[in-house]
Amino acid sequence: MIAAVGAVVVGATTAYFSDTETSTGNTFTAGSIDLGIDNASYYNGKFSQNTSWALAYDLDGGEYLFFDFADLKPGDYGEDTISIHVNNNDSWVCSATKVTDDLDNGCTEPENDADAEAGNCDENDANGSGDLADEIQIMWWADDGDNVYESDEILLSPGITNLGQAPLGQAVTVTLADSNYSVWGTGPLPGATTKYIAKAWCFGDLEEDPIFQDDSGVLMTPAGDNDDNGISGESEDGGFTCTGAGVITNKSQSDMVKLDISFSAVQSRNNDDFTCPNVPY
């Protein structure tokens, strides 16, 4: 009996006090950047439905086009106001234009006559043989969202150019906001905000003719009479002039130019030295 009791006492000495605390549900979640674009487009002073769209976060599929104009005539012009949205995170923003096709698209008799001296009308449509890209001029600016180029708005570098200055198949990058420069002031585009840029194009000679900025807050469009001359929808109502007469010749008849326009957003946090030419397009 004594031996049995001793065994019980020895076993009891292994008991101890304890406590456990557990932090549950620890997670890492990656942030996200989602770039959204919408576009309001005007062609020859009228709203262009097929080149306008509401805010979209995926432009793949071919239905979102900044340019989709056939049967161009000298002196035709257009304007687009593009809103840029970056969800969730401050971002550097860049854009690029790439001419993918530049074709003679067949040779009419007047085109052959106009090209006779240069001898460059190509019935075989070798890419790069077209003349239309050289005769469409374009300019971009940082817009305040009212669809016209105004006197206090900034024209983006390199100013007024023609599409033919872009090397065929090579993206030409434009800085909207990076570590060195921002068209909207300073720093990256803040997440969950909206900024605007705009572009005007002309089949002919394009020149700046900005509308006076009256700060009235009234939304203008290129379809209105913004220069108060009693005529609505002129190129001047968009803040520019477009002249085709005496400028465009028959050498661009039937020619076709096709291009890609890209926008990119890159995180700014932990990326202090980012510059737009580093974006691969």
Buried (B, 14 or more C-beta within 10 A) or exposed (E): EEEEEEEEEEEEEEEEEEEEEEEEEEEEEEEEBBBBBBBBBBBBBBEBEEBBBEEBEEBEEEEBBBBEBEEBEBBBBBBBBBBBBBBEBBBBBBBBBBBEBBBBBBBBEEBBBBBEEEEEBBEEBEBBBBBBBBBBBBBBBBBBEBBBBBEEBEBBEEEBBBBBEBEBEEBBBBBBBBBEEBBBEEEBBBBEEBBBBBBBBBBBBBEBBBBEBEEEEEEBBBBBBBBEEEEBBBBBBBBBBBBBEEBBBBBBBBBBBBBEBBBBBBBBEEBEEBBBEEBEB
